[in-house]
Amino acid sequence: MAIKSGSEYFERVKKLKPNVYIGGRAVYRDTLELTTALNVTKLTFDVAFQPEYRDLVVTRSHLTGEEINRFNHVHRSPEDLLKKQEMIRVLAPRTGSCIQRCMSNDVLNALGIVTKEIDEAKGTDYHGHFLKYLEYYQREDLMAGGAQTDAKGDRSKRPHQQVDPDLYLHIVEKKRDGIIVRGAKLHNTSASYSDELLVIPTRALTAEDKDWAVALAIPADTDGVKLITRVTSTRSRMECKAPYNEVAGWADSFTIFDDVFVPWERVFLCGEWEFAGRLALLFANYHRHSYTGCKPGVTDIVMGACALLAEYHGVPNAPHIRDEIAELMVLAELLYAAGIAASIKANPTSSGIYEPAFIYSNAGRYLAGKNVYHEYDTLCAIAGGLPATLPAEADWLNPDTRAFLEKYIMRNPKISAEKQHRLFRFISDFSCSAVGGVCQYAGVHGGGSPVMELIGIRSQYDLESKKRLVKYLAGIED
Ligand SMILES: Cc1cc2nc3c(=O)[nH]c(=O)nc-3n(C[C@H](O)[C@H](O)[C@H](O)COP(=O)(O)OP(=O)(O)OC[C@H]3O[C@@H](n4cnc5c(N)ncnc54)[C@H](O)[C@@H]3O)c2cc1C
């Protein structure tokens, strides 16, 4: 069967070579530090077996007709894109933040389109390689880390202008049976517990940059790959266990390619520099479309927390709080609506894969990125200072101090001290913590910094027609 369980996935990745470096040690994937991150990714497999999620998570491969996990699907209709978006909105908030597996789906879709377009223009056979790879990937129900962001060095310079050519991943040798690449990709979420790495360029390239035009797939423990990894996990609990503290976490890697060999059948772009920008932007388009699912899901958590806070404080009808919560509703649903629009107005490509309508996915993602801190600001303002000063769980559990904490945490007398405590400890863990801080950065930069969405929108928007409109209204004739 092509659908695997979370434990089958875990059994696979724990056998990979220990090329993950955490806190100064090389470790296997079953290291304790990766537990919460793995709990999230295991969930993406296990939901395929749960009847309430089946319709969202299970679909059929267009290659084999077999049932597959939707995270491994290439979207062949607007309905497919709508389903992906809905799946992410439903699943991401269950993990408290990032569902992590959309990245690989977004790279697969972008590769599916661009490999076909390169073949049409150049007579290559990248699409054939890609389809064989996709069939294997779907059959084994694999998970991949998406590796796009290069180190980039001096931001004002192109790859060939950098003092160190390795600051963008590049081809160092072409051989009969494959290529050798060197460089690094940064910030790679889930690379350290994925089966595979999917690698694509960061940006548009010029003819002088052709050695940097490379896309490929490799097993995550390929010789020469080192994953230098920073883990982000929730605080652990002693006795006040809560789902958020079990499944909210991830890890991001500096992925080093120290002269890595890649066989030709796993190479999808090799020197065709004209297609690097198309591939980079297509991936960004899919990834921003995925954000129209996960980001409203995170806003769902923020607005739920604000509404509960108002109740627990005893001020559920305070007009300023109701307005702020209504504003969160607007933000969540406008972003979701942008994703729906991008799906419905998606464009077919020659590969048969549908590409989300760029303006809508980018406008939605921009709105989300610009409002991340505003949303946490709203939560912080409504929460008051307690998430920052709440005594440790050990003090809550200590009989010498428990009664005082229960007495003085009280607000609305209809809500028990235990519930008040649980809500504030959750909000502290969610927003006033290392995880909260990293989530805010991720909300701004994941899928590209806000300025990148503006550049993208500007490049594709028909501003000239708006100028013509005003000339018409103003009676200006050129
Ligand atoms: C938590 C998290 C997870 C991530 N996961 C992944 C992942 O799984 N895979 C992956 O590939 N990437 C991932 N990313 C990377 C993300 O896409 C990048 O952070 C983002 O594209 C910005 O790139 P950067 O961090 O290098 O910032 P920079 O490129 O340094 O940009 C920072 C700012 O510098 C300015 N700037 C940069 N370049 C220029 C220029 N040429 N001209 C003018 N101004 C400029 C802009 O104001 C920009 O906003 C992740 C990031 C985060 C924070």
The ligand as an SDF file (V2000), in Angstrom:
LIG
                    3D

 53 58  0  0  0  0  0  0  0  0999 V2000
   11.5070   29.4660   10.5710 C   0  0  0  0  0  0  0  0  0  0  0  0
   11.8950   29.5050    9.1310 C   0  0  0  0  0  0  0  0  0  0  0  0
   11.7730   28.3570    8.3660 C   0  0  0  0  0  0  0  0  0  0  0  0
   12.2000   28.3440    7.0430 C   0  0  0  0  0  0  0  0  0  0  0  0
   12.1200   27.1710    6.3200 N   0  0  0  0  0  0  0  0  0  0  0  0
   12.7080   27.1030    5.1050 C   0  0  0  0  0  0  0  0  0  0  0  0
   12.8080   25.8530    4.4230 C   0  0  0  0  0  0  0  0  0  0  0  0
   12.3150   24.8250    4.8760 O   0  0  0  0  0  0  0  0  0  0  0  0
   13.4800   25.8180    3.2380 N   0  0  0  0  0  0  0  0  0  0  0  0
   14.0270   26.9230    2.6840 C   0  0  0  0  0  0  0  0  0  0  0  0
   14.5970   26.8280    1.6030 O   0  0  0  0  0  0  0  0  0  0  0  0
   13.9350   28.1330    3.3010 N   0  0  0  0  0  0  0  0  0  0  0  0
   13.2970   28.2350    4.4960 C   0  0  0  0  0  0  0  0  0  0  0  0
   13.2130   29.4490    5.1460 N   0  0  0  0  0  0  0  0  0  0  0  0
   13.9200   30.5860    4.5510 C   0  0  0  0  0  0  0  0  0  0  0  0
   13.0620   31.7570    4.1260 C   0  0  0  0  0  0  0  0  0  0  0  0
   12.4710   31.5190    2.8910 O   0  0  0  0  0  0  0  0  0  0  0  0
   14.0330   32.9540    4.1110 C   0  0  0  0  0  0  0  0  0  0  0  0
   14.3120   33.2770    5.4540 O   0  0  0  0  0  0  0  0  0  0  0  0
   13.4980   34.1270    3.3590 C   0  0  0  0  0  0  0  0  0  0  0  0
   13.3990   33.8360    1.9950 O   0  0  0  0  0  0  0  0  0  0  0  0
   14.4250   35.3350    3.5520 C   0  0  0  0  0  0  0  0  0  0  0  0
   15.7410   35.0130    3.2150 O   0  0  0  0  0  0  0  0  0  0  0  0
   16.9170   35.3390    4.2510 P   0  0  0  0  0  0  0  0  0  0  0  0
   16.5570   34.7900    5.5780 O   0  0  0  0  0  0  0  0  0  0  0  0
   18.1860   34.8890    3.6300 O   0  0  0  0  0  0  0  0  0  0  0  0
   16.8770   36.8950    4.4200 O   0  0  0  0  0  0  0  0  0  0  0  0
   17.5810   37.9880    3.5120 P   0  0  0  0  0  0  0  0  0  0  0  0
   17.6750   37.5550    2.0890 O   0  0  0  0  0  0  0  0  0  0  0  0
   18.8540   38.3590    4.1630 O   0  0  0  0  0  0  0  0  0  0  0  0
   16.5350   39.1470    3.5500 O   0  0  0  0  0  0  0  0  0  0  0  0
   16.3710   39.9700    4.6890 C   0  0  0  0  0  0  0  0  0  0  0  0
   16.0040   41.3630    4.1960 C   0  0  0  0  0  0  0  0  0  0  0  0
   17.1430   41.9220    3.5230 O   0  0  0  0  0  0  0  0  0  0  0  0
   16.7140   42.7450    2.4550 C   0  0  0  0  0  0  0  0  0  0  0  0
   17.2980   42.2360    1.2020 N   0  0  0  0  0  0  0  0  0  0  0  0
   17.7670   40.9930    0.9420 C   0  0  0  0  0  0  0  0  0  0  0  0
   18.2270   40.9000   -0.3210 N   0  0  0  0  0  0  0  0  0  0  0  0
   18.0690   42.1030   -0.8690 C   0  0  0  0  0  0  0  0  0  0  0  0
   18.3710   42.6560   -2.1590 C   0  0  0  0  0  0  0  0  0  0  0  0
   18.9500   41.9280   -3.1330 N   0  0  0  0  0  0  0  0  0  0  0  0
   18.0490   43.9430   -2.3830 N   0  0  0  0  0  0  0  0  0  0  0  0
   17.4640   44.7210   -1.4080 C   0  0  0  0  0  0  0  0  0  0  0  0
   17.1740   44.2520   -0.1840 N   0  0  0  0  0  0  0  0  0  0  0  0
   17.4700   42.9720    0.0860 C   0  0  0  0  0  0  0  0  0  0  0  0
   15.1850   42.6890    2.4260 C   0  0  0  0  0  0  0  0  0  0  0  0
   14.6720   43.7830    3.1540 O   0  0  0  0  0  0  0  0  0  0  0  0
   14.8750   41.4010    3.1670 C   0  0  0  0  0  0  0  0  0  0  0  0
   13.5970   41.4300    3.7620 O   0  0  0  0  0  0  0  0  0  0  0  0
   12.7420   29.5150    6.4620 C   0  0  0  0  0  0  0  0  0  0  0  0
   12.8390   30.6780    7.2310 C   0  0  0  0  0  0  0  0  0  0  0  0
   12.4100   30.6890    8.5440 C   0  0  0  0  0  0  0  0  0  0  0  0
   12.5480   31.9620    9.3360 C   0  0  0  0  0  0  0  0  0  0  0  0
  1  2  1  0
  2  3  1  0
  2 52  2  0
  3  4  2  0
  4  5  1  0
  4 50  1  0
  5  6  2  0
  6  7  1  0
  6 13  1  0
  7  8  2  0
  7  9  1  0
  9 10  1  0
 10 11  2  0
 10 12  1  0
 12 13  2  0
 13 14  1  0
 14 15  1  0
 14 50  1  0
 15 16  1  0
 16 17  1  0
 16 18  1  0
 18 19  1  0
 18 20  1  0
 20 21  1  0
 20 22  1  0
 22 23  1  0
 23 24  1  0
 24 25  2  0
 24 26  1  0
 24 27  1  0
 27 28  1  0
 28 29  2  0
 28 30  1  0
 28 31  1  0
 31 32  1  0
 32 33  1  0
 33 34  1  0
 33 48  1  0
 34 35  1  0
 35 36  1  0
 35 46  1  0
 36 37  1  0
 36 45  1  0
 37 38  2  0
 38 39  1  0
 39 40  1  0
 39 45  2  0
 40 41  1  0
 40 42  2  0
 42 43  1  0
 43 44  2  0
 44 45  1  0
 46 47  1  0
 46 48  1  0
 48 49  1  0
 50 51  2  0
 51 52  1  0
 52 53  1  0
M  END
$$$$
